[in-house]
Amino acid sequence: MASPLVSVCIPTYNGAKWIGEALRSALSQTYEPLEILIVDDASTDRTLDVIRSFNDPRIRVEVNRKNLGAVRNRNRCVTISKGSLVKFLFQDDLLYPTCVEKMARLFEVYKRVGLVFAPRDVLLEDSDDPAVIAWKEHNSMLHTRFGVRLSEVNRGINLFNLWLARGFRENWVGEPSNVMLRKVYLEKVRLFNMRMQQCSDYEMWIRMMYFYDVGFIDEHLSAFRLHSASATFTNVHKNRNWLDMMWLLEGLLRYAQIRKSHPQIKRLRYLEAKRTVEQQIQRIRRRDPMPALYMLRSLADYCSYFLQSLIYHAPSIHG
C-alpha cells in the first residue's frame, strides 16, 4: 500500500532570518510523499523572497491577504493542507532527516493513534541570556513529567488523567515542531484554541489525548530554537498569556464527554481564576509592566464568553 501523504505545515511571519534553514530541513526528509505547505501571514520582511528562492515541486506557498495572528494562521495551515497526516514545523525550528518517516510509521501501524511526539533538542540563540538558559534547563525533557515510562503507543486517556492530576500547569509534550497529528482526528476534536496566546499547542495535545491514543518515539527528531525575540518570551514578558489557563479549561469544558467524566475540571477552573487574580495583584505590587488596555479587552472577552456559556450556547473557540 502507498504511504500516506504528509503535509509539513510551516506557518510563518517575518521569519526571513530562519525560514531558509527550516525549509531545508523539511526538504531533507527521508519520507515520501511529502507536501511542504508554507502559509505566510502577511510578512513585511524578506520572508517570501527567501521562500521563493527554493525550487522544489513539493513546496506550496499560500499568502494571507491580512495578518491573521499565530493561532489562526496555524488553523489555516491545517484547513488547506492536503495530507492525511499533519507535521508542523515552525519557522525557526528544524526537523532531523528521519523525523517524518519515523512518526508516520506509527500512524500506519496503529490506527487509533491521533498524535505522535518525540523529545527535541533546544537550540539557544542567546546563550548568555540567564532567562533563556533557565528555560532550557527546566524544559529540555518534557515527557518525563508524566512520571511513567512511555511506550511506543500509550492510552491517551491515561496520560490525560496524569496531566489533569497536576492541573495542566505545564507543557508535557512540547511545541508543534516535535508533534505529528492525524488530520481526520484533528478535525474531529476541532482546531487550535483561538483565544489563547501561548498555550494553544498543548491545549490541543490534551484534547487529542482524551479521545485518541498517543505515540511516542524515544529519540530526538527535531530542534526547537529558543531566543528572546520568540513568541514564547514575548507573550510571557508582555503578560499576553495571563488568561491562557482559563481558556484552556474552557476549551475542555466545551465537550460534553469531558464535563461528564471529569467534573473536577469545573472546580479547577474556579481555583485557576483565584490564582490568576492573585498573580495579577502580585504583578501590580512589583510594578511589573502590564498592558492594561490589552488586559481589559481580553478580560471583557472572557467574561462575555463565560456569561454566554451560562445563558445559552457560547461561540466557538476552536478554529
C-alpha positions in Angstrom: 0.0 0.0 0.0 1.2 3.5 -0.8 2.4 5.6 2.2 0.0 8.4 3.2 0.7 12.0 2.1 2.3 14.0 4.9 1.8 17.8 5.0 4.7 19.6 6.6 2.9 22.8 7.6 5.1 25.9 8.1 3.2 28.9 9.3 5.4 31.9 9.0 5.5 35.6 9.8 8.6 37.8 9.4 10.9 34.8 9.6 13.5 35.7 6.9 16.3 35.1 9.4 15.4 31.4 10.0 12.9 30.2 7.3 15.6 29.1 4.9 17.2 26.7 7.3 13.8 25.4 8.4 12.8 24.8 4.8 16.0 23.0 4.0 15.4 20.6 6.9 11.9 19.8 5.6 13.3 19.2 2.1 15.9 16.8 3.6 13.3 14.4 4.9 13.7 10.7 4.0 10.0 10.2 3.8 7.8 10.3 0.7 5.2 11.5 -0.4 5.6 15.0 1.1 3.8 18.3 0.8 5.6 21.3 2.2 2.9 23.9 2.8 4.1 27.4 3.8 1.4 29.9 4.8 2.8 33.4 5.1 0.9 35.7 7.5 1.4 38.9 5.5 5.1 39.3 6.4 6.7 42.7 6.0 10.3 41.5 5.7 12.1 39.3 3.1 10.4 36.0 4.2 8.7 35.4 0.8 11.9 36.2 -1.1 13.8 33.6 0.8 11.0 31.0 0.3 10.7 31.7 -3.4 14.4 31.1 -3.9 13.7 27.4 -3.4 12.6 25.5 -6.5 11.0 22.2 -5.5 7.7 20.7 -6.6 6.8 19.6 -3.1 6.6 23.2 -1.9 3.3 25.0 -1.9 3.1 28.7 -0.8 0.0 30.5 0.3 0.0 34.2 1.4 -2.7 35.6 3.7 -4.1 38.9 2.5 -4.0 40.3 6.0 -2.3 39.2 9.2 -4.4 36.5 11.0 -2.2 36.1 14.0 -0.3 33.0 15.0 -3.1 30.6 16.1 -5.5 31.5 13.3 -2.7 31.1 10.8 -1.9 27.7 12.3 -5.5 26.7 11.9 -5.5 27.8 8.2 -2.5 25.6 7.6 -4.5 22.6 8.8 -7.6 23.6 6.9 -5.9 23.9 3.5 -3.3 21.0 3.9 -3.8 18.0 1.6 -2.1 15.3 3.6 -3.8 12.8 5.9 -1.0 13.4 8.4 0.0 16.9 9.5 3.5 17.7 10.7 4.1 21.2 11.9 7.4 23.0 11.5 7.8 26.5 12.9 9.9 29.0 11.0 12.8 29.0 13.5 12.8 25.2 14.2 14.4 22.2 12.5 13.4 18.7 11.6 16.0 16.0 11.6 16.1 13.9 8.3 14.2 10.8 9.6 11.6 12.7 11.7 8.7 12.4 9.3 9.5 8.8 8.4 9.6 7.5 11.9 6.5 9.4 13.1 4.4 8.4 10.0 5.3 4.8 10.6 3.4 4.7 13.9 0.3 6.2 12.3 0.4 3.5 9.6 0.7 0.7 12.2 -1.6 1.9 14.9 -4.9 3.3 13.6 -6.1 4.6 17.0 -3.2 6.9 17.3 -4.1 10.6 16.9 -0.8 12.2 18.0 2.8 11.2 17.9 5.6 13.1 19.6 9.3 12.8 20.5 11.8 14.7 22.6 13.5 17.6 20.9 16.8 19.5 21.2 16.7 23.1 22.4 19.0 25.5 20.4 19.9 28.7 22.1 20.3 31.8 20.1 21.1 34.0 23.2 23.4 31.6 25.1 24.3 34.4 27.6 20.8 35.3 28.5 20.1 33.9 32.0 16.3 33.7 31.3 16.9 31.6 28.2 19.4 29.3 29.9 17.0 28.8 32.8 14.1 28.0 30.4 16.2 25.3 28.6 17.2 23.7 31.9 13.6 23.5 33.0 12.1 22.4 29.7 14.5 20.0 28.0 12.9 16.7 28.8 9.2 17.4 29.0 7.9 13.9 28.6 9.5 12.8 31.9 6.8 14.8 33.7 4.2 12.2 33.1 6.1 10.2 35.7 5.8 6.9 33.9 7.8 5.2 31.2 6.1 6.0 27.9 5.6 3.1 25.4 5.6 3.3 21.6 1.8 3.6 21.9 0.0 4.8 25.1 -3.6 5.1 26.0 -4.4 8.7 25.7 -6.9 8.9 28.5 -4.3 7.6 30.9 -1.9 10.4 30.0 -4.8 12.9 30.2 -5.6 11.8 33.8 -1.9 12.1 34.8 -1.7 15.6 33.4 -5.0 16.6 34.9 -3.8 15.5 38.4 -1.1 18.2 38.1 -3.6 20.8 36.9 -2.3 21.0 33.3 0.0 23.7 34.5 2.9 23.0 32.1 3.5 21.6 28.6 4.5 17.9 28.9 4.7 17.2 25.2 6.4 20.1 23.5 6.0 22.6 20.7 4.2 21.8 17.4 7.5 21.1 15.6 8.0 17.9 17.6 4.4 16.6 17.1 2.6 14.9 14.2 -1.2 14.6 14.0 -3.7 12.5 12.1 -5.8 15.1 10.2 -9.1 13.3 10.4 -8.9 13.1 14.2 -7.7 16.6 14.4 -10.8 17.8 12.6 -13.0 15.8 14.9 -11.6 17.3 18.1 -11.6 20.8 16.3 -8.7 23.1 15.7 -6.4 25.2 17.9 -8.0 27.4 20.6 -8.1 30.9 19.0 -8.4 32.8 22.4 -5.1 31.6 23.7 -1.8 33.4 23.2 0.9 31.0 24.5 -0.5 27.5 25.3 -2.8 26.7 22.4 -0.4 24.0 21.3 -0.5 21.8 24.4 -4.2 22.6 24.9 -4.7 20.7 21.6 -2.4 17.9 22.8 -4.6 17.5 25.9 -7.8 17.3 23.9 -6.3 14.8 21.5 -5.2 12.6 24.4 -8.7 12.4 25.8 -10.1 10.9 22.7 -7.2 9.0 21.0 -4.1 7.1 21.7 -0.7 8.7 21.7 2.5 7.5 20.0 5.9 8.2 21.5 9.4 7.9 19.9 12.2 8.0 22.4 14.6 9.8 20.1 15.4 13.4 19.4 13.9 14.1 16.0 13.7 17.9 15.9 15.1 21.1 17.3 13.3 24.0 19.0 15.1 27.3 18.6 14.9 29.5 21.7 15.6 33.2 21.6 14.5 36.3 23.5 12.6 37.6 20.4 10.5 34.4 20.1 6.7 34.4 20.7 7.3 32.4 23.8 9.3 35.1 25.5 7.3 38.0 24.0 4.0 36.7 25.3 5.3 36.0 28.8 7.2 39.3 29.1 4.1 41.3 27.9 1.7 39.3 30.0 -0.4 38.4 27.0 -0.9 34.9 28.2 -2.4 35.9 31.6 -5.8 34.2 30.8 -4.5 31.2 28.9 -5.2 28.7 31.6 -8.7 29.9 31.9 -9.2 29.4 28.2 -7.6 26.0 28.3 -10.1 24.8 30.9 -13.0 26.4 29.0 -11.8 24.6 25.9 -12.0 21.2 27.7 -15.5 22.1 29.1 -16.8 22.6 25.6 -17.0 18.8 25.3 -20.0 17.0 27.0 -17.9 13.8 27.4 -15.2 15.6 29.3 -17.7 17.5 31.5 -19.4 14.3 32.4 -16.3 12.1 33.0 -14.2 14.8 34.8 -16.5 17.2 36.7 -13.4 18.2 38.8 -12.4 20.5 35.8 -15.1 23.0 36.9 -13.5 23.1 40.3 -10.1 23.5 38.7 -11.5 26.5 36.8 -12.5 28.2 40.0 -9.1 27.6 41.6 -7.4 28.9 38.4 -9.5 32.1 38.4 -8.5 32.7 42.0 -4.8 32.1 41.2 -5.0 34.4 38.2 -6.3 37.3 40.3 -3.7 36.8 42.9 -0.9 36.6 40.3 -2.0 39.9 38.8 -2.2 41.6 42.2 1.4 40.5 42.8 2.5 41.9 39.5 0.9 45.3 40.4 2.7 45.3 43.7 6.0 44.6 42.0 5.2 47.3 39.4 5.8 44.9 36.6 5.0 46.2 33.1 1.4 45.3 32.3 -0.5 46.1 29.0 -3.6 47.5 30.8 -5.7 48.1 27.7 -5.0 44.6 26.2 -5.8 43.0 29.6 -9.1 44.9 29.9 -10.1 43.8 26.5 -9.2 40.2 27.0 -10.9 40.1 30.4 -14.1 41.6 28.8 -13.9 38.9 26.1 -13.6 36.1 28.6 -16.4 37.5 30.8 -18.7 37.8 27.8 -17.9 34.2 26.7 -18.5 32.9 30.3 -21.8 34.6 30.6 -22.9 33.3 27.2 -21.9 29.8 28.2 -24.2 30.1 31.2 -27.2 31.5 29.4 -27.1 29.8 26.0 -24.7 28.2 23.6 -21.3 30.0 23.7 -19.4 30.9 20.5 -16.8 28.5 19.1 -13.2 28.9 20.4 -11.6 26.1 18.4 -11.0 27.3 14.9 
